């Protein structure tokens, strides 16, 4: 019987899972899938390691399972499907680990209570990340669980880059820049030398462009600065999140529009970004297919803000050796990559249009002073690696 690690990534409207079998020193993906539309038209789909569909289930539109029902269905499925494996641990993606989280931790009831304290900083993800942890602690307390944090990778940021210009008592209370998408950046850093040794050891900016969007400046594979800060709404425009706003906008919304904290939270997390500007969709694929003015404006603003952020992060690094695109938009939207690279010509990036159009790994020309790459991320594998290492050290 082979040992296996289960990876869970529970978000606001979906629960993703992966199962990795331990084969000697390697982790082999044997099963993956998700339940999406938890509160609308819920659908469960599972695939084997080769990508073939092996199971599916749909709920009636009027009776969505929610997080609890979907998780119970998933656990029942995994118990039956993994009868040939011994599950040695479950690894969880947890967005926020707090100011002292420099790596993954073994979850106990006390750790869970501590992590719940960061729900206000990331209300879209943190409570849902922790839901499966709670359920497994109640129903399988003997099963080891590991929390892997999106904030940990950024603990190497210089102190100066973590500070806001506020009185020190606020920083002491935890009000500072944290940075997120760390598991994605950590994976890219772990494989970058396979693509470009100069980028791996030099000054590289990784653009994680998905429904959530951020950029990270790395030196020698270590995070030095990030576009996100105290929460995951800061920085670049995202699918439904606004990105950076003048704090005075919040005061205006309260004083002149009569909006309270919850209404503003809903606006900047759920009604802004690509969706808010376009008035059509948060999906970049839909916007790129449209010739209407507002969708095109949303795309233009998205590209413009990435270009500005590249300049800021290159300044933090003192130069640029490479740009890496990853996540859904970064890996699949050739038009966005092309426009970002053209805007970064002043940083030494020269696009290879043919390589970009065919989604090659290297999309910069052979003579480009700064290289440009497309590297698919794999947060689930990163979580499995961390989980295995922590369990084997116990």
C-alpha positions in Angstrom: 0.0 0.0 0.0 1.4 3.3 -1.1 1.4 6.4 1.1 -0.5 9.5 -0.2 -0.9 13.1 0.6 -4.2 14.9 0.0 -4.1 18.7 -0.8 -7.1 20.9 -0.3 -7.7 24.4 -1.5 -11.1 25.7 -0.4 -12.1 29.1 -1.8 -15.2 31.2 -1.7 -17.1 29.3 -4.4 -15.1 26.1 -5.1 -13.1 23.4 -3.4 -10.1 22.1 -5.3 -8.2 18.9 -4.4 -5.2 16.9 -5.4 -3.8 13.5 -4.3 -0.1 12.8 -4.6 1.2 9.3 -4.2 4.7 9.0 -2.6 6.9 7.0 -5.0 10.3 6.8 -3.4 11.6 10.4 -3.5 9.0 11.6 -5.9 5.4 12.9 -5.5 3.2 11.5 -8.3 -0.2 13.2 -9.1 -2.8 10.4 -9.1 -6.0 12.3 -8.7 -7.3 15.9 -8.9 -10.5 17.8 -9.3 -12.9 20.3 -7.8 -16.4 21.1 -6.8 -17.4 24.5 -8.3 -20.5 26.7 -8.0 -21.0 25.7 -4.4 -24.0 28.0 -3.9 -25.4 28.0 -7.5 -25.2 25.1 -9.9 -22.7 22.9 -8.1 -20.7 20.4 -10.0 -18.0 17.9 -8.9 -15.4 16.6 -11.3 -12.4 14.3 -10.7 -9.6 13.4 -13.1 -6.7 11.0 -12.8 -3.1 11.9 -13.2 -3.3 11.8 -16.9 -6.2 14.2 -17.1 -8.9 11.6 -17.9 -12.3 12.2 -16.2 -13.0 9.5 -13.7 -15.9 10.8 -11.7 -18.6 13.5 -11.8 -21.6 14.7 -9.9 -24.1 17.5 -10.1 -26.5 18.9 -7.6 -30.0 20.3 -8.3 -29.8 24.0 -8.9 -32.3 24.6 -6.1 -30.3 22.6 -3.6 -26.6 23.6 -3.8 -24.4 21.8 -1.2 -22.5 24.8 0.1 -19.1 24.3 1.6 -20.1 21.7 4.2 -22.1 19.5 1.8 -19.4 19.7 -0.9 -16.7 18.9 1.5 -18.6 15.9 2.9 -19.2 14.6 -0.6 -15.5 15.0 -1.5 -14.3 13.2 1.7 -16.7 10.3 1.0 -15.4 10.1 -2.6 -11.8 10.1 -1.4 -12.4 7.5 1.2 -13.7 5.1 -1.5 -11.2 6.1 -4.2 -8.1 6.0 -2.0 -8.7 2.6 -0.5 -5.4 1.4 -2.1 -3.5 4.2 -0.4 -2.6 5.2 3.1 -3.3 8.9 3.6 -0.5 10.1 5.8 -1.5 13.8 5.9 -3.7 16.6 4.4 -2.1 19.8 3.3 -4.1 23.0 3.1 -3.6 26.2 1.3 -4.2 29.0 3.9 -3.9 32.5 2.6 -2.7 34.3 5.8 -0.3 32.9 8.4 0.3 36.1 10.3 3.5 38.1 10.9 5.5 35.2 12.3 4.7 32.5 9.7 7.9 31.8 7.8 6.9 28.3 6.7 4.3 25.6 7.0 2.9 24.5 10.4 1.3 21.4 11.8 -2.3 22.3 12.6 -3.6 21.9 16.2 -6.9 23.4 17.6 -4.7 26.2 19.0 -3.2 26.9 15.6 -6.6 26.9 14.0 -7.9 29.5 16.6 -4.9 31.7 15.9 -5.4 31.5 12.1 -9.1 32.4 12.5 -7.9 35.8 13.8 -6.8 36.7 10.3 -10.2 36.3 8.7 -10.8 40.1 8.6 -7.7 40.6 6.5 -8.7 38.1 3.8 -12.5 37.6 4.1 -12.8 36.1 0.6 -10.5 33.1 1.3 -9.3 32.7 4.9 -12.6 31.4 6.4 -13.1 29.0 3.6 -9.5 27.8 3.7 -10.0 26.9 7.4 -13.4 25.2 6.9 -12.0 21.8 5.9 -9.4 22.1 8.7 -12.2 22.4 11.3 -14.2 19.5 9.8 -11.2 17.2 9.7 -10.2 18.1 13.3 -13.7 17.1 14.4 -14.1 13.9 12.4 -10.5 12.6 11.9 -8.4 14.2 14.7 -5.7 11.5 14.3 -5.0 12.6 10.7 -2.1 15.0 10.5 -2.9 18.4 8.9 -0.5 21.0 7.6 -1.2 24.7 6.8 0.9 26.2 4.0 0.7 30.0 3.8 0.6 32.4 0.9 2.3 34.9 3.1 5.4 32.9 4.1 7.4 33.3 0.9 7.4 37.1 1.5 9.0 36.9 5.0 12.3 37.6 3.3 11.2 41.1 2.3 13.4 43.8 3.7 11.9 45.5 6.8 11.6 48.8 4.9 9.4 47.2 2.2 6.9 45.9 4.8 6.2 49.3 6.4 3.4 51.7 5.9 3.9 55.4 6.8 1.9 55.1 10.0 2.8 55.6 13.7 4.7 52.5 15.0 2.0 51.2 17.2 0.1 50.2 14.1 3.0 48.2 12.7 3.4 46.6 16.1 -0.3 45.5 16.0 0.4 43.8 12.6 -0.6 46.5 10.2 2.1 46.1 7.5 2.6 44.7 4.1 2.5 40.9 3.9 2.2 39.9 0.3 0.3 36.9 -1.1 0.3 34.3 -3.8 3.5 33.1 -2.1 3.0 29.4 -2.9 2.8 30.2 -6.6 5.9 32.4 -6.4 7.7 29.7 -4.4 7.0 27.1 -7.0 8.2 29.3 -9.8 11.4 30.1 -7.9 11.9 26.3 -7.3 11.9 25.5 -11.1 13.3 28.8 -12.6 16.8 27.5 -12.9 15.5 24.8 -15.3 14.6 27.6 -17.7 17.1 30.3 -17.1 19.9 30.3 -14.6 20.5 34.0 -14.9 16.8 34.6 -14.0 17.0 32.2 -11.1 20.0 33.9 -9.5 19.3 37.4 -10.7 16.6 40.1 -10.6 13.3 38.6 -11.7 9.7 39.9 -11.5 7.0 37.2 -11.5 3.5 38.2 -12.6 0.8 36.0 -11.1 -2.1 36.9 -13.4 -5.3 35.0 -12.6 -8.6 36.0 -11.0 -6.3 37.2 -8.2 -3.5 39.3 -9.6 -0.1 40.3 -8.1 3.5 40.7 -9.0 6.6 39.8 -7.0 10.2 41.1 -7.2 12.7 38.3 -6.6 16.4 38.4 -6.1 18.2 35.0 -6.2 14.9 33.3 -5.8 13.8 35.2 -2.7 11.0 37.7 -2.4 12.1 41.3 -2.0 8.9 43.2 -2.7 5.3 42.5 -3.8 2.4 44.4 -5.2 0.0 43.1 -2.5 0.2 44.4 1.0 -1.9 44.2 4.2 -4.7 42.5 2.4 -5.2 40.8 -0.9 -7.1 43.7 -2.3 -4.1 46.0 -2.6 -2.0 46.4 -5.8 -3.1 45.5 -9.3 -6.7 45.3 -10.5 -8.1 41.8 -10.4 -11.2 39.9 -11.5 -13.5 41.6 -9.0 -11.1 43.3 -6.7 -10.2 47.0 -7.2 -6.5 46.9 -6.4 -4.8 49.9 -4.9 -7.1 52.9 -4.0 -6.4 56.3 -2.5 -7.6 55.9 1.1 -9.4 59.2 0.6 -11.8 57.2 -1.7 -12.9 55.2 1.4 -13.6 58.4 3.3 -15.6 59.8 0.4 -17.7 56.7 0.2 -18.4 56.9 3.9 -19.0 60.6 4.2 -20.7 61.3 0.9 -22.3 58.0 -0.1 -23.3 56.8 3.4 -21.6 53.5 2.9 -20.5 51.5 5.9 -17.5 49.1 6.2 -19.4 46.1 4.9 -20.8 47.9 1.8 -17.3 49.2 1.0 -15.8 45.7 1.5 -18.4 44.3 -1.0 -17.6 47.0 -3.5 -13.8 46.6 -3.5 -13.8 42.8 -3.2 -16.8 41.8 -5.3 -17.9 44.6 -7.7 -14.6 46.2 -8.9 -11.6 45.2 -10.9 -12.2 43.9 -14.4 -15.9 43.3 -13.6 -16.5 46.8 -12.3 -14.7 48.6 -15.1 -16.1 46.5 -17.9 -19.6 46.1 -16.6 -19.6 42.8 -18.3 -17.4 40.1 -16.8 -14.4 39.3 -14.5 -13.2 36.8 -17.1 -10.3 38.1 -19.2 -11.3 35.7 -22.0 -14.7 37.3 -22.4 -13.2 40.8 -22.3 -10.6 40.1 -25.0 -13.3 38.9 -27.3 -15.3 42.1 -27.0 -15.0 45.2 -29.1 -17.2 47.3 -26.8 -15.7 50.4 -25.1 -15.9 49.4 -21.4 -14.5 45.9 -21.8 -11.6 47.3 -23.8 -11.0 50.0 -21.2 -10.9 47.3 -18.5 -8.2 45.5 -20.5 -6.3 48.7 -21.2 -6.3 49.6 -17.5 -5.2 46.1 -16.5 -2.2 46.3 -18.8 -1.3 49.9 -17.9 -1.3 49.1 -14.1 0.9 46.0 -14.7 3.4 48.2 -16.6 3.5 50.7 -13.8 4.0 48.0 -11.2 6.9 46.5 -13.2 8.6 49.9 -13.0 8.1 50.0 -9.2 9.4 46.5 -8.6 12.3 46.9 -11.0 13.3 50.0 -8.9 13.1 47.9 -5.8 15.5 45.4 -7.4 17.8 47.9 -8.9 17.3 46.5 -12.4 15.7 43.6 -14.2 17.0 40.3 -15.7 13.7 38.5 -16.4 9.9 38.6 -16.3 7.9 35.5 -15.7 4.2 35.1 -16.5 2.1 32.5 -14.6 -1.5 31.6 -13.5 -4.5 31.6 -15.8 -4.2 34.9 -17.6 -0.4 34.8 -17.5 -0.2 31.3 -19.0 -2.9 31.6 -21.6 -3.6 35.2 -22.7 -1.0 35.9 -25.3 -2.4 39.4 -26.1 -1.9 40.5 -22.5 1.7 39.1 -22.3 2.5 40.8 -25.6 1.2 44.2 -24.5 3.0 44.0 -21.1 6.3 43.0 -22.8 6.0 45.9 -25.3 5.4 48.3 -22.4 8.4 46.9 -20.7 10.7 47.5 -23.7 12.4 50.3 -21.7 13.4 47.6 -19.1 15.2 45.6 -21.9 12.4 43.2 -22.8 12.1 42.4 -26.5 9.2 40.2 -27.4 9.4 37.2 -29.7 5.9 37.5 -31.2 5.8 34.0 -32.7 7.0 32.3 -29.5 4.4 34.3 -27.5 1.6 33.4 -29.9 2.3 29.7 -29.6 2.7 29.9 -25.8 6.4 28.9 -25.8 8.3 28.8 -22.6 10.6 31.6 -23.6 8.7 34.5 -25.3 11.6 37.0 -25.6 14.0 37.3 -28.5 17.5 35.8 -28.3 18.9 39.4 -28.2 16.6 40.6 -25.4 18.5 42.1 -22.5 15.9 40.9 -20.1 14.3 37.6 -20.8 10.6 36.8 -20.6 9.1 33.4 -19.8 5.8 31.6 -19.4 6.0 29.1 -16.5 2.8 27.3 -15.3 2.5 27.4 -11.6 1.7 24.4 -9.4 0.7 25.5 -5.9 -0.7 22.1 -5.1 2.6 20.3 -5.7 4.3 23.0 -3.5 1.8 22.3 -0.7 2.4 18.5 -1.1 6.1 19.0 -0.8 5.8 21.1 2.3 3.4 18.7 3.9 5.6 15.7 3.2 8.7 17.4 4.6 7.0 18.5 7.8 5.4 15.1 8.4 8.7 13.3 7.8 10.4 15.6 10.3 8.0 14.8 13.0 
